[in-house]
């Protein structure tokens, strides 16, 4: 219920797109890329490149996500395919 009330409050504050402040528009353009960068750093923060397979499954799965992004530009399939491909690499290839 809180989510619904917060959405209604936001729509009441900004009834038309023309009335949205320029700073809020700027944040709407910049924050998605910043959050994606933070997600990449978070995903690779515990990768140990000095032992074992040197993080190869992680980086190969990340390259798959980049390839899918430039090819399809569909976000949901990125996360599912990266997870499934990473699990395949860890359990079947890099044993």
N, CA, C and O atoms as a CHARMM CRD file, in Angstrom:
* protein
*
  380
    1    1 UNK  N      0.81800  -1.19400   0.00000 PROA 1      0.00000
    2    1 UNK  CA     0.00000   0.00000   0.00000 PROA 1      0.00000
    3    1 UNK  C      0.86100   1.25700   0.00000 PROA 1      0.00000
    4    1 UNK  O      0.50300   2.26600  -0.60800 PROA 1      0.00000
    5    2 UNK  N      1.99300   1.18600   0.68500 PROA 2      0.00000
    6    2 UNK  CA     2.86400   2.36900   0.71900 PROA 2      0.00000
    7    2 UNK  C      3.37300   2.71700  -0.66800 PROA 2      0.00000
    8    2 UNK  O      3.51000   3.89100  -1.01000 PROA 2      0.00000
    9    3 UNK  N      3.65300   1.69600  -1.46400 PROA 3      0.00000
   10    3 UNK  CA     4.14600   1.95100  -2.81500 PROA 3      0.00000
   11    3 UNK  C      3.09000   2.67100  -3.65000 PROA 3      0.00000
   12    3 UNK  O      3.40200   3.58300  -4.41500 PROA 3      0.00000
   13    4 UNK  N      1.85200   2.25300  -3.49200 PROA 4      0.00000
   14    4 UNK  CA     0.77300   2.89900  -4.24600 PROA 4      0.00000
   15    4 UNK  C      0.61400   4.34800  -3.81600 PROA 4      0.00000
   16    4 UNK  O      0.44800   5.23600  -4.65300 PROA 4      0.00000
   17    5 UNK  N      0.66700   4.58800  -2.50300 PROA 5      0.00000
   18    5 UNK  CA     0.54700   5.96800  -2.01000 PROA 5      0.00000
   19    5 UNK  C      1.72600   6.82800  -2.46300 PROA 5      0.00000
   20    5 UNK  O      1.54700   8.00500  -2.77800 PROA 5      0.00000
   21    6 UNK  N      2.91800   6.25500  -2.49800 PROA 6      0.00000
   22    6 UNK  CA     4.06800   7.04800  -2.93300 PROA 6      0.00000
   23    6 UNK  C      3.96300   7.37700  -4.42200 PROA 6      0.00000
   24    6 UNK  O      4.33200   8.47700  -4.83400 PROA 6      0.00000
   25    7 UNK  N      3.46600   6.44300  -5.23200 PROA 7      0.00000
   26    7 UNK  CA     3.28800   6.72800  -6.65600 PROA 7      0.00000
   27    7 UNK  C      2.23300   7.81500  -6.85800 PROA 7      0.00000
   28    7 UNK  O      2.41100   8.71000  -7.68400 PROA 7      0.00000
   29    8 UNK  N      1.14700   7.73700  -6.11200 PROA 8      0.00000
   30    8 UNK  CA     0.10700   8.76800  -6.20900 PROA 8      0.00000
   31    8 UNK  C      0.65800  10.12400  -5.77500 PROA 8      0.00000
   32    8 UNK  O      0.34900  11.14600  -6.38800 PROA 8      0.00000
   33    9 UNK  N      1.47300  10.13500  -4.72200 PROA 9      0.00000
   34    9 UNK  CA     2.06500  11.39700  -4.26700 PROA 9      0.00000
   35    9 UNK  C      2.99700  11.97500  -5.32100 PROA 9      0.00000
   36    9 UNK  O      3.00400  13.18700  -5.53700 PROA 9      0.00000
   37   10 UNK  N      3.77900  11.13500  -5.97600 PROA 10     0.00000
   38   10 UNK  CA     4.68300  11.62100  -7.01900 PROA 10     0.00000
   39   10 UNK  C      3.88600  12.17400  -8.18900 PROA 10     0.00000
   40   10 UNK  O      4.23100  13.22000  -8.73900 PROA 10     0.00000
   41   11 UNK  N      2.82300  11.47900  -8.57100 PROA 11     0.00000
   42   11 UNK  CA     1.99700  11.97900  -9.67000 PROA 11     0.00000
   43   11 UNK  C      1.29500  13.28800  -9.30700 PROA 11     0.00000
   44   11 UNK  O      1.04800  14.12300 -10.17700 PROA 11     0.00000
   45   12 UNK  N      0.97900  13.46400  -8.03900 PROA 12     0.00000
   46   12 UNK  CA     0.39800  14.73000  -7.61000 PROA 12     0.00000
   47   12 UNK  C      1.42500  15.85600  -7.63900 PROA 12     0.00000
   48   12 UNK  O      1.09800  16.99900  -7.96000 PROA 12     0.00000
   49   13 UNK  N      2.67100  15.52400  -7.30100 PROA 13     0.00000
   50   13 UNK  CA     3.72400  16.55300  -7.31200 PROA 13     0.00000
   51   13 UNK  C      4.09500  16.95900  -8.73300 PROA 13     0.00000
   52   13 UNK  O      4.34400  18.13500  -8.99800 PROA 13     0.00000
   53   14 UNK  N      4.13200  15.99000  -9.65100 PROA 14     0.00000
   54   14 UNK  CA     4.52800  16.24500 -11.03300 PROA 14     0.00000
   55   14 UNK  C      3.39800  15.82100 -11.97100 PROA 14     0.00000
   56   14 UNK  O      3.47300  14.75000 -12.57400 PROA 14     0.00000
   57   15 UNK  N      2.35800  16.63900 -12.10400 PROA 15     0.00000
   58   15 UNK  CA     1.20400  16.22100 -12.90200 PROA 15     0.00000
   59   15 UNK  C      1.48000  16.15500 -14.40000 PROA 15     0.00000
   60   15 UNK  O      0.86900  15.34900 -15.10100 PROA 15     0.00000
   61   16 UNK  N      2.38800  16.98500 -14.90100 PROA 16     0.00000
   62   16 UNK  CA     2.68900  16.98500 -16.33100 PROA 16     0.00000
   63   16 UNK  C      4.19500  16.86600 -16.50700 PROA 16     0.00000
   64   16 UNK  O      4.97200  17.26800 -15.64100 PROA 16     0.00000
   65   17 UNK  N      4.58600  16.31500 -17.62800 PROA 17     0.00000
   66   17 UNK  CA     6.01500  16.13700 -17.88300 PROA 17     0.00000
   67   17 UNK  C      6.71300  17.48700 -18.00500 PROA 17     0.00000
   68   17 UNK  O      7.87800  17.61300 -17.63000 PROA 17     0.00000
   69   18 UNK  N      6.03000  18.47800 -18.51400 PROA 18     0.00000
   70   18 UNK  CA     6.63600  19.79700 -18.70200 PROA 18     0.00000
   71   18 UNK  C      6.98800  20.45400 -17.37300 PROA 18     0.00000
   72   18 UNK  O      7.85400  21.32700 -17.32800 PROA 18     0.00000
   73   19 UNK  N      6.33100  20.04600 -16.29500 PROA 19     0.00000
   74   19 UNK  CA     6.59400  20.66600 -15.00100 PROA 19     0.00000
   75   19 UNK  C      7.67600  19.95800 -14.18800 PROA 19     0.00000
   76   19 UNK  O      7.99300  20.39200 -13.08100 PROA 19     0.00000
   77   20 UNK  N      8.24200  18.88600 -14.71500 PROA 20     0.00000
   78   20 UNK  CA     9.30500  18.18100 -13.99900 PROA 20     0.00000
   79   20 UNK  C     10.56300  19.04400 -14.02800 PROA 20     0.00000
   80   20 UNK  O     10.97300  19.49200 -15.09900 PROA 20     0.00000
   81   21 UNK  N     11.17300  19.28100 -12.88800 PROA 21     0.00000
   82   21 UNK  CA    12.38600  20.10300 -12.86500 PROA 21     0.00000
   83   21 UNK  C     13.51000  19.48800 -13.70800 PROA 21     0.00000
   84   21 UNK  O     13.60000  18.27100 -13.86700 PROA 21     0.00000
   85   22 UNK  N     14.34000  20.34900 -14.22700 PROA 22     0.00000
   86   22 UNK  CA    15.43500  19.90800 -15.09900 PROA 22     0.00000
   87   22 UNK  C     16.39600  18.98200 -14.36100 PROA 22     0.00000
   88   22 UNK  O     16.93600  18.05000 -14.95600 PROA 22     0.00000
   89   23 UNK  N     16.61400  19.22900 -13.06800 PROA 23     0.00000
   90   23 UNK  CA    17.51700  18.38400 -12.28700 PROA 23     0.00000
   91   23 UNK  C     16.98300  16.95400 -12.16800 PROA 23     0.00000
   92   23 UNK  O     17.75900  15.99900 -12.21000 PROA 23     0.00000
   93   24 UNK  N     15.67900  16.80200 -12.02100 PROA 24     0.00000
   94   24 UNK  CA    15.07600  15.47100 -11.93100 PROA 24     0.00000
   95   24 UNK  C     15.19600  14.75500 -13.27500 PROA 24     0.00000
   96   24 UNK  O     15.44000  13.54900 -13.30800 PROA 24     0.00000
   97   25 UNK  N     15.03100  15.46900 -14.36500 PROA 25     0.00000
   98   25 UNK  CA    15.23700  14.87300 -15.69400 PROA 25     0.00000
   99   25 UNK  C     16.68200  14.43000 -15.87300 PROA 25     0.00000
  100   25 UNK  O     16.95000  13.35800 -16.41600 PROA 25     0.00000
  101   26 UNK  N     17.60200  15.25700 -15.41600 PROA 26     0.00000
  102   26 UNK  CA    19.02400  14.90000 -15.50200 PROA 26     0.00000
  103   26 UNK  C     19.31000  13.62100 -14.71400 PROA 26     0.00000
  104   26 UNK  O     20.01400  12.73400 -15.19700 PROA 26     0.00000
  105   27 UNK  N     18.76700  13.53100 -13.51100 PROA 27     0.00000
  106   27 UNK  CA    18.96100  12.32200 -12.71000 PROA 27     0.00000
  107   27 UNK  C     18.34200  11.10300 -13.39300 PROA 27     0.00000
  108   27 UNK  O     18.89500  10.00700 -13.30400 PROA 27     0.00000
  109   28 UNK  N     17.23100  11.26800 -14.05600 PROA 28     0.00000
  110   28 UNK  CA    16.59900  10.17800 -14.77200 PROA 28     0.00000
  111   28 UNK  C     17.44000   9.66000 -15.92200 PROA 28     0.00000
  112   28 UNK  O     17.34100   8.49200 -16.29600 PROA 28     0.00000
  113   29 UNK  N     18.26800  10.52800 -16.48300 PROA 29     0.00000
  114   29 UNK  CA    19.15500  10.10200 -17.56900 PROA 29     0.00000
  115   29 UNK  C     20.45500   9.51100 -17.05300 PROA 29     0.00000
  116   29 UNK  O     20.99800   8.59300 -17.66900 PROA 29     0.00000
  117   30 UNK  N     20.96400  10.01400 -15.94100 PROA 30     0.00000
  118   30 UNK  CA    22.29200   9.63500 -15.46300 PROA 30     0.00000
  119   30 UNK  C     22.26400   8.43600 -14.52100 PROA 30     0.00000
  120   30 UNK  O     23.16000   7.59400 -14.58000 PROA 30     0.00000
  121   31 UNK  N     21.27100   8.33900 -13.66400 PROA 31     0.00000
  122   31 UNK  CA    21.26600   7.30400 -12.63400 PROA 31     0.00000
  123   31 UNK  C     21.19100   5.87100 -13.15000 PROA 31     0.00000
  124   31 UNK  O     21.81500   5.00500 -12.53500 PROA 31     0.00000
  125   32 UNK  N     20.48100   5.55200 -14.22300 PROA 32     0.00000
  126   32 UNK  CA    20.50400   4.15700 -14.67600 PROA 32     0.00000
  127   32 UNK  C     21.90700   3.66200 -15.03100 PROA 32     0.00000
  128   32 UNK  O     22.27000   2.54000 -14.67700 PROA 32     0.00000
  129   33 UNK  N     22.68700   4.47200 -15.71300 PROA 33     0.00000
  130   33 UNK  CA    24.05300   4.06900 -16.04400 PROA 33     0.00000
  131   33 UNK  C     24.91700   3.96800 -14.79500 PROA 33     0.00000
  132   33 UNK  O     25.76000   3.07600 -14.69400 PROA 33     0.00000
  133   34 UNK  N     24.71800   4.86700 -13.85000 PROA 34     0.00000
  134   34 UNK  CA    25.48800   4.81700 -12.61000 PROA 34     0.00000
  135   34 UNK  C     25.15100   3.56800 -11.80400 PROA 34     0.00000
  136   34 UNK  O     26.03900   2.93600 -11.23200 PROA 34     0.00000
  137   35 UNK  N     23.87300   3.21400 -11.75700 PROA 35     0.00000
  138   35 UNK  CA    23.47600   2.00100 -11.03300 PROA 35     0.00000
  139   35 UNK  C     24.03000   0.75400 -11.71000 PROA 35     0.00000
  140   35 UNK  O     24.41900  -0.19600 -11.03000 PROA 35     0.00000
  141   36 UNK  N     24.07000   0.74500 -13.03700 PROA 36     0.00000
  142   36 UNK  CA    24.64000  -0.39400 -13.74000 PROA 36     0.00000
  143   36 UNK  C     26.12900  -0.51700 -13.43500 PROA 36     0.00000
  144   36 UNK  O     26.64000  -1.62200 -13.25100 PROA 36     0.00000
  145   37 UNK  N     26.82100   0.61500 -13.38200 PROA 37     0.00000
  146   37 UNK  CA    28.24200   0.59100 -13.02100 PROA 37     0.00000
  147   37 UNK  C     28.46400   0.07900 -11.60700 PROA 37     0.00000
  148   37 UNK  O     29.39600  -0.68700 -11.36200 PROA 37     0.00000
  149   38 UNK  N     27.62000   0.49500 -10.68500 PROA 38     0.00000
  150   38 UNK  CA    27.73300  -0.00400  -9.30600 PROA 38     0.00000
  151   38 UNK  C     27.45100  -1.50000  -9.24300 PROA 38     0.00000
  152   38 UNK  O     28.09000  -2.21400  -8.47100 PROA 38     0.00000
  153   39 UNK  N     26.50100  -1.98500 -10.04500 PROA 39     0.00000
  154   39 UNK  CA    26.18800  -3.40900 -10.08000 PROA 39     0.00000
  155   39 UNK  C     27.36500  -4.21700 -10.60800 PROA 39     0.00000
  156   39 UNK  O     27.65400  -5.29900 -10.09800 PROA 39     0.00000
  157   40 UNK  N     28.04400  -3.70200 -11.62300 PROA 40     0.00000
  158   40 UNK  CA    29.22100  -4.39800 -12.16500 PROA 40     0.00000
  159   40 UNK  C     30.32300  -4.46700 -11.11200 PROA 40     0.00000
  160   40 UNK  O     30.93800  -5.51800 -10.92800 PROA 40     0.00000
  161   41 UNK  N     30.57400  -3.37500 -10.43000 PROA 41     0.00000
  162   41 UNK  CA    31.60000  -3.37700  -9.37900 PROA 41     0.00000
  163   41 UNK  C     31.21800  -4.34200  -8.26800 PROA 41     0.00000
  164   41 UNK  O     32.07500  -5.06200  -7.75700 PROA 41     0.00000
  165   42 UNK  N     29.95700  -4.36800  -7.89000 PROA 42     0.00000
  166   42 UNK  CA    29.50600  -5.27200  -6.83600 PROA 42     0.00000
  167   42 UNK  C     29.65500  -6.73800  -7.25400 PROA 42     0.00000
  168   42 UNK  O     30.03200  -7.58200  -6.44100 PROA 42     0.00000
  169   43 UNK  N     29.36000  -7.03600  -8.51300 PROA 43     0.00000
  170   43 UNK  CA    29.45000  -8.42500  -8.98200 PROA 43     0.00000
  171   43 UNK  C     30.88500  -8.92500  -9.03900 PROA 43     0.00000
  172   43 UNK  O     31.13800 -10.10500  -8.79600 PROA 43     0.00000
  173   44 UNK  N     31.81400  -8.05500  -9.35200 PROA 44     0.00000
  174   44 UNK  CA    33.20000  -8.48900  -9.52000 PROA 44     0.00000
  175   44 UNK  C     34.08800  -8.19000  -8.31700 PROA 44     0.00000
  176   44 UNK  O     35.30000  -8.38900  -8.39700 PROA 44     0.00000
  177   45 UNK  N     33.53300  -7.72600  -7.22100 PROA 45     0.00000
  178   45 UNK  CA    34.36300  -7.32300  -6.08500 PROA 45     0.00000
  179   45 UNK  C     35.04800  -8.50000  -5.40200 PROA 45     0.00000
  180   45 UNK  O     36.13600  -8.32200  -4.85400 PROA 45     0.00000
  181   46 UNK  N     34.45900  -9.69800  -5.41000 PROA 46     0.00000
  182   46 UNK  CA    35.04500 -10.84800  -4.73600 PROA 46     0.00000
  183   46 UNK  C     35.74300 -11.81700  -5.68200 PROA 46     0.00000
  184   46 UNK  O     36.07100 -12.93400  -5.28300 PROA 46     0.00000
  185   47 UNK  N     35.97300 -11.41400  -6.91500 PROA 47     0.00000
  186   47 UNK  CA    36.65600 -12.28000  -7.87100 PROA 47     0.00000
  187   47 UNK  C     38.14800 -12.24500  -7.56000 PROA 47     0.00000
  188   47 UNK  O     38.76200 -11.17900  -7.51900 PROA 47     0.00000
  189   48 UNK  N     38.71800 -13.42800  -7.34300 PROA 48     0.00000
  190   48 UNK  CA    40.14900 -13.53800  -7.04400 PROA 48     0.00000
  191   48 UNK  C     40.86900 -13.96700  -8.31700 PROA 48     0.00000
  192   48 UNK  O     40.79100 -15.12700  -8.72200 PROA 48     0.00000
  193   49 UNK  N     41.56900 -13.02700  -8.94300 PROA 49     0.00000
  194   49 UNK  CA    42.23900 -13.32200 -10.20500 PROA 49     0.00000
  195   49 UNK  C     43.58100 -14.01900 -10.00300 PROA 49     0.00000
  196   49 UNK  O     44.22700 -14.40600 -10.97700 PROA 49     0.00000
  197   50 UNK  N     44.00300 -14.18300  -8.76300 PROA 50     0.00000
  198   50 UNK  CA    45.30200 -14.80400  -8.50100 PROA 50     0.00000
  199   50 UNK  C     45.20400 -16.27800  -8.14000 PROA 50     0.00000
  200   50 UNK  O     46.23300 -16.90900  -7.89700 PROA 50     0.00000
  201   51 UNK  N     44.01600 -16.84300  -8.09500 PROA 51     0.00000
  202   51 UNK  CA    43.90300 -18.24800  -7.72100 PROA 51     0.00000
  203   51 UNK  C     42.87600 -18.95000  -8.59500 PROA 51     0.00000
  204   51 UNK  O     42.00800 -18.31000  -9.19100 PROA 51     0.00000
  205   52 UNK  N     42.98200 -20.25600  -8.66400 PROA 52     0.00000
  206   52 UNK  CA    42.01300 -21.07400  -9.38700 PROA 52     0.00000
  207   52 UNK  C     41.94600 -20.74100 -10.85900 PROA 52     0.00000
  208   52 UNK  O     42.96200 -20.73700 -11.55600 PROA 52     0.00000
  209   53 UNK  N     40.75800 -20.46400 -11.32300 PROA 53     0.00000
  210   53 UNK  CA    40.54700 -20.16400 -12.74300 PROA 53     0.00000
  211   53 UNK  C     40.61200 -18.67800 -13.03700 PROA 53     0.00000
  212   53 UNK  O     40.21800 -18.24400 -14.11900 PROA 53     0.00000
  213   54 UNK  N     41.10400 -17.88900 -12.08900 PROA 54     0.00000
  214   54 UNK  CA    41.35000 -16.44800 -12.27000 PROA 54     0.00000
  215   54 UNK  C     40.08900 -15.67000 -12.63200 PROA 54     0.00000
  216   54 UNK  O     40.17100 -14.65200 -13.31800 PROA 54     0.00000
  217   55 UNK  N     38.93300 -16.13000 -12.18600 PROA 55     0.00000
  218   55 UNK  CA    37.68300 -15.43200 -12.45300 PROA 55     0.00000
  219   55 UNK  C     37.17600 -15.57600 -13.86800 PROA 55     0.00000
  220   55 UNK  O     36.33000 -14.79600 -14.30500 PROA 55     0.00000
  221   56 UNK  N     37.68000 -16.56800 -14.59600 PROA 56     0.00000
  222   56 UNK  CA    37.24500 -16.75100 -15.98400 PROA 56     0.00000
  223   56 UNK  C     35.74400 -16.96700 -16.13500 PROA 56     0.00000
  224   56 UNK  O     35.14900 -16.36300 -17.02700 PROA 56     0.00000
  225   57 UNK  N     35.09500 -17.79600 -15.31100 PROA 57     0.00000
  226   57 UNK  CA    33.63700 -17.93100 -15.48800 PROA 57     0.00000
  227   57 UNK  C     32.90200 -16.61100 -15.31500 PROA 57     0.00000
  228   57 UNK  O     31.94000 -16.33900 -16.03200 PROA 57     0.00000
  229   58 UNK  N     33.34400 -15.79300 -14.37500 PROA 58     0.00000
  230   58 UNK  CA    32.68900 -14.50100 -14.14900 PROA 58     0.00000
  231   58 UNK  C     32.83600 -13.57600 -15.35200 PROA 58     0.00000
  232   58 UNK  O     31.87200 -12.94900 -15.79000 PROA 58     0.00000
  233   59 UNK  N     34.05400 -13.50100 -15.87700 PROA 59     0.00000
  234   59 UNK  CA    34.30600 -12.58400 -16.97900 PROA 59     0.00000
  235   59 UNK  C     33.68800 -13.08500 -18.28800 PROA 59     0.00000
  236   59 UNK  O     33.24700 -12.28300 -19.11200 PROA 59     0.00000
  237   60 UNK  N     33.65600 -14.40300 -18.48100 PROA 60     0.00000
  238   60 UNK  CA    33.01700 -14.94800 -19.68400 PROA 60     0.00000
  239   60 UNK  C     31.51300 -14.67700 -19.64500 PROA 60     0.00000
  240   60 UNK  O     30.92500 -14.28000 -20.65100 PROA 60     0.00000
  241   61 UNK  N     30.89400 -14.89100 -18.48600 PROA 61     0.00000
  242   61 UNK  CA    29.45700 -14.61500 -18.35500 PROA 61     0.00000
  243   61 UNK  C     29.17800 -13.11700 -18.51100 PROA 61     0.00000
  244   61 UNK  O     28.15800 -12.73700 -19.08700 PROA 61     0.00000
  245   62 UNK  N     30.06700 -12.27500 -18.00800 PROA 62     0.00000
  246   62 UNK  CA    29.91500 -10.83200 -18.19900 PROA 62     0.00000
  247   62 UNK  C     30.01200 -10.43900 -19.66300 PROA 62     0.00000
  248   62 UNK  O     29.28800  -9.55700 -20.12600 PROA 62     0.00000
  249   63 UNK  N     30.92100 -11.10100 -20.40100 PROA 63     0.00000
  250   63 UNK  CA    31.03400 -10.83800 -21.83300 PROA 63     0.00000
  251   63 UNK  C     29.76500 -11.26700 -22.56500 PROA 63     0.00000
  252   63 UNK  O     29.35900 -10.62700 -23.53500 PROA 63     0.00000
  253   64 UNK  N     29.14100 -12.34700 -22.10200 PROA 64     0.00000
  254   64 UNK  CA    27.86900 -12.77300 -22.68500 PROA 64     0.00000
  255   64 UNK  C     26.80600 -11.70100 -22.50400 PROA 64     0.00000
  256   64 UNK  O     26.04000 -11.41600 -23.42500 PROA 64     0.00000
  257   65 UNK  N     26.76000 -11.10600 -21.31400 PROA 65     0.00000
  258   65 UNK  CA    25.78000 -10.04600 -21.05600 PROA 65     0.00000
  259   65 UNK  C     26.03700  -8.85200 -21.97000 PROA 65     0.00000
  260   65 UNK  O     25.09400  -8.27400 -22.51200 PROA 65     0.00000
  261   66 UNK  N     27.29300  -8.47900 -22.14500 PROA 66     0.00000
  262   66 UNK  CA    27.60000  -7.36100 -23.04900 PROA 66     0.00000
  263   66 UNK  C     27.18300  -7.67500 -24.47900 PROA 66     0.00000
  264   66 UNK  O     26.61000  -6.83300 -25.17000 PROA 66     0.00000
  265   67 UNK  N     27.47700  -8.89500 -24.91300 PROA 67     0.00000
  266   67 UNK  CA    27.08100  -9.29300 -26.26300 PROA 67     0.00000
  267   67 UNK  C     25.57800  -9.25100 -26.44700 PROA 67     0.00000
  268   67 UNK  O     25.08900  -8.77700 -27.47300 PROA 67     0.00000
  269   68 UNK  N     24.83400  -9.74800 -25.45400 PROA 68     0.00000
  270   68 UNK  CA    23.37400  -9.70100 -25.53900 PROA 68     0.00000
  271   68 UNK  C     22.85400  -8.27000 -25.51600 PROA 68     0.00000
  272   68 UNK  O     21.86400  -7.94900 -26.17400 PROA 68     0.00000
  273   69 UNK  N     23.52300  -7.41700 -24.75700 PROA 69     0.00000
  274   69 UNK  CA    23.08400  -6.02500 -24.68700 PROA 69     0.00000
  275   69 UNK  C     23.23100  -5.33700 -26.04400 PROA 69     0.00000
  276   69 UNK  O     22.32500  -4.63400 -26.49400 PROA 69     0.00000
  277   70 UNK  N     24.36600  -5.54200 -26.68300 PROA 70     0.00000
  278   70 UNK  CA    24.57800  -4.88600 -27.97700 PROA 70     0.00000
  279   70 UNK  C     23.75000  -5.53700 -29.08500 PROA 70     0.00000
  280   70 UNK  O     23.46600  -4.90300 -30.10200 PROA 70     0.00000
  281   71 UNK  N     23.36200  -6.80200 -28.89200 PROA 71     0.00000
  282   71 UNK  CA    22.60000  -7.49100 -29.91800 PROA 71     0.00000
  283   71 UNK  C     21.09700  -7.27500 -29.76700 PROA 71     0.00000
  284   71 UNK  O     20.43300  -6.86300 -30.71800 PROA 71     0.00000
  285   72 UNK  N     20.54900  -7.55400 -28.56700 PROA 72     0.00000
  286   72 UNK  CA    19.10500  -7.54800 -28.37300 PROA 72     0.00000
  287   72 UNK  C     18.55700  -6.32600 -27.63200 PROA 72     0.00000
  288   72 UNK  O     17.44500  -5.87800 -27.91000 PROA 72     0.00000
  289   73 UNK  N     19.32700  -5.79600 -26.70400 PROA 73     0.00000
  290   73 UNK  CA    18.89800  -4.69100 -25.83500 PROA 73     0.00000
  291   73 UNK  C     17.62800  -5.04300 -25.06800 PROA 73     0.00000
  292   73 UNK  O     16.67700  -4.26400 -25.02100 PROA 73     0.00000
  293   74 UNK  N     17.63000  -6.22200 -24.47200 PROA 74     0.00000
  294   74 UNK  CA    16.51300  -6.71200 -23.67000 PROA 74     0.00000
  295   74 UNK  C     17.05900  -7.07400 -22.29200 PROA 74     0.00000
  296   74 UNK  O     17.86500  -7.99700 -22.17200 PROA 74     0.00000
  297   75 UNK  N     16.63500  -6.36800 -21.26300 PROA 75     0.00000
  298   75 UNK  CA    17.27400  -6.45000 -19.96500 PROA 75     0.00000
  299   75 UNK  C     16.98700  -7.72400 -19.18400 PROA 75     0.00000
  300   75 UNK  O     17.88500  -8.23200 -18.51200 PROA 75     0.00000
  301   76 UNK  N     15.79500  -8.24900 -19.24400 PROA 76     0.00000
  302   76 UNK  CA    15.44300  -9.41100 -18.43000 PROA 76     0.00000
  303   76 UNK  C     16.24600 -10.62400 -18.86000 PROA 76     0.00000
  304   76 UNK  O     16.68900 -11.40400 -18.01700 PROA 76     0.00000
  305   77 UNK  N     16.43900 -10.79300 -20.15200 PROA 77     0.00000
  306   77 UNK  CA    17.17700 -11.96400 -20.62500 PROA 77     0.00000
  307   77 UNK  C     18.64900 -11.90100 -20.22200 PROA 77     0.00000
  308   77 UNK  O     19.30100 -12.94000 -20.12100 PROA 77     0.00000
  309   78 UNK  N     19.18300 -10.69700 -19.98800 PROA 78     0.00000
  310   78 UNK  CA    20.58700 -10.58100 -19.58300 PROA 78     0.00000
  311   78 UNK  C     20.83500 -11.31500 -18.27900 PROA 78     0.00000
  312   78 UNK  O     21.73600 -12.14800 -18.17500 PROA 78     0.00000
  313   79 UNK  N     20.02600 -10.99200 -17.29500 PROA 79     0.00000
  314   79 UNK  CA    20.26700 -11.51300 -15.96400 PROA 79     0.00000
  315   79 UNK  C     20.04000 -13.02200 -15.90500 PROA 79     0.00000
  316   79 UNK  O     20.81000 -13.74800 -15.27600 PROA 79     0.00000
  317   80 UNK  N     18.98600 -13.48400 -16.55800 PROA 80     0.00000
  318   80 UNK  CA    18.71300 -14.91100 -16.56800 PROA 80     0.00000
  319   80 UNK  C     19.78900 -15.67500 -17.33500 PROA 80     0.00000
  320   80 UNK  O     20.25000 -16.72300 -16.88300 PROA 80     0.00000
  321   81 UNK  N     20.18200 -15.16100 -18.47300 PROA 81     0.00000
  322   81 UNK  CA    21.18500 -15.86800 -19.26900 PROA 81     0.00000
  323   81 UNK  C     22.54900 -15.83400 -18.58900 PROA 81     0.00000
  324   81 UNK  O     23.28200 -16.82100 -18.64900 PROA 81     0.00000
  325   82 UNK  N     22.90800 -14.73000 -17.94600 PROA 82     0.00000
  326   82 UNK  CA    24.20000 -14.66500 -17.27500 PROA 82     0.00000
  327   82 UNK  C     24.24600 -15.66300 -16.13900 PROA 82     0.00000
  328   82 UNK  O     25.23300 -16.38000 -15.97400 PROA 82     0.00000
  329   83 UNK  N     23.17500 -15.71200 -15.35100 PROA 83     0.00000
  330   83 UNK  CA    23.14400 -16.62400 -14.22300 PROA 83     0.00000
  331   83 UNK  C     23.21100 -18.07500 -14.69900 PROA 83     0.00000
  332   83 UNK  O     23.99800 -18.86500 -14.17700 PROA 83     0.00000
  333   84 UNK  N     22.39700 -18.42300 -15.67600 PROA 84     0.00000
  334   84 UNK  CA    22.39100 -19.79700 -16.17800 PROA 84     0.00000
  335   84 UNK  C     23.71700 -20.16700 -16.81700 PROA 84     0.00000
  336   84 UNK  O     24.22100 -21.26900 -16.60100 PROA 84     0.00000
  337   85 UNK  N     24.28700 -19.26500 -17.60000 PROA 85     0.00000
  338   85 UNK  CA    25.56200 -19.54300 -18.25800 PROA 85     0.00000
  339   85 UNK  C     26.68600 -19.65600 -17.23600 PROA 85     0.00000
  340   85 UNK  O     27.55700 -20.51600 -17.36400 PROA 85     0.00000
  341   86 UNK  N     26.67300 -18.79500 -16.22600 PROA 86     0.00000
  342   86 UNK  CA    27.68200 -18.86100 -15.17500 PROA 86     0.00000
  343   86 UNK  C     27.59700 -20.18800 -14.42200 PROA 86     0.00000
  344   86 UNK  O     28.62000 -20.81600 -14.14900 PROA 86     0.00000
  345   87 UNK  N     26.38400 -20.61200 -14.09100 PROA 87     0.00000
  346   87 UNK  CA    26.21800 -21.88900 -13.38600 PROA 87     0.00000
  347   87 UNK  C     26.67400 -23.05900 -14.25200 PROA 87     0.00000
  348   87 UNK  O     27.27300 -24.00800 -13.74900 PROA 87     0.00000
  349   88 UNK  N     26.39300 -22.99300 -15.54900 PROA 88     0.00000
  350   88 UNK  CA    26.88900 -24.03700 -16.45800 PROA 88     0.00000
  351   88 UNK  C     28.40800 -24.06700 -16.46700 PROA 88     0.00000
  352   88 UNK  O     29.00900 -25.13800 -16.38700 PROA 88     0.00000
  353   89 UNK  N     29.03100 -22.90600 -16.56300 PROA 89     0.00000
  354   89 UNK  CA    30.49900 -22.85900 -16.59000 PROA 89     0.00000
  355   89 UNK  C     31.10300 -23.40200 -15.29600 PROA 89     0.00000
  356   89 UNK  O     32.06700 -24.16700 -15.33300 PROA 89     0.00000
  357   90 UNK  N     30.55100 -23.01600 -14.17200 PROA 90     0.00000
  358   90 UNK  CA    31.10800 -23.42600 -12.87800 PROA 90     0.00000
  359   90 UNK  C     30.90500 -24.92000 -12.63800 PROA 90     0.00000
  360   90 UNK  O     31.79100 -25.58500 -12.10200 PROA 90     0.00000
  361   91 UNK  N     29.75000 -25.45100 -13.02800 PROA 91     0.00000
  362   91 UNK  CA    29.44100 -26.84600 -12.70800 PROA 91     0.00000
  363   91 UNK  C     29.89100 -27.84500 -13.76600 PROA 91     0.00000
  364   91 UNK  O     30.13100 -29.00800 -13.43900 PROA 91     0.00000
  365   92 UNK  N     30.01100 -27.43300 -15.01100 PROA 92     0.00000
  366   92 UNK  CA    30.34100 -28.38800 -16.06900 PROA 92     0.00000
  367   92 UNK  C     31.70100 -28.15300 -16.71100 PROA 92     0.00000
  368   92 UNK  O     32.39700 -29.11500 -17.03300 PROA 92     0.00000
  369   93 UNK  N     32.09300 -26.91200 -16.90400 PROA 93     0.00000
  370   93 UNK  CA    33.31900 -26.62100 -17.63300 PROA 93     0.00000
  371   93 UNK  C     34.51100 -26.46600 -16.68900 PROA 93     0.00000
  372   93 UNK  O     35.51900 -27.15600 -16.83800 PROA 93     0.00000
  373   94 UNK  N     34.39500 -25.57200 -15.73300 PROA 94     0.00000
  374   94 UNK  CA    35.48600 -25.30600 -14.79300 PROA 94     0.00000
  375   94 UNK  C     35.27800 -26.13100 -13.52200 PROA 94     0.00000
  376   94 UNK  O     34.94000 -25.58300 -12.47300 PROA 94     0.00000
  377   95 UNK  N     35.47400 -27.42200 -13.61300 PROA 95     0.00000
  378   95 UNK  CA    35.23600 -28.32000 -12.47300 PROA 95     0.00000
  379   95 UNK  C     36.46700 -28.37300 -11.59200 PROA 95     0.00000
  380   95 UNK  O     36.47100 -29.07300 -10.57900 PROA 95     0.00000
